[in-house]
Amino acid sequence: MKAGQRFVRFCDDFLVLCKTPEKAAKAVKFTKDSLDRLHLKLDECDVVTFDGGFEFLGVLFCRSLIMVPFDRPKRERRVLFYPRR
């Protein structure tokens, strides 16, 4: 990554954070070219701003706010079928 860019990754999802829209456009091109050499394609590709807000892996980022959803109550797991011996 070049100066002024940050790479955030979780499993097969990632963000490239840039300071300007021009740098973001260059990062998109670089990413697409790099993945193309590996015979991979992007599922989604958006250039957005923190002012406009965006969601990444269920977390909402908007300006200086980071909103994490409340944990959902855990479901009770039941055995639906138990084979007899």
Salt bridges, closest charged atoms under 4 A:
ASP33 OD2 - LYS29 NZ 2.92
GLU76 OE2 - ARG78 NE 3.77
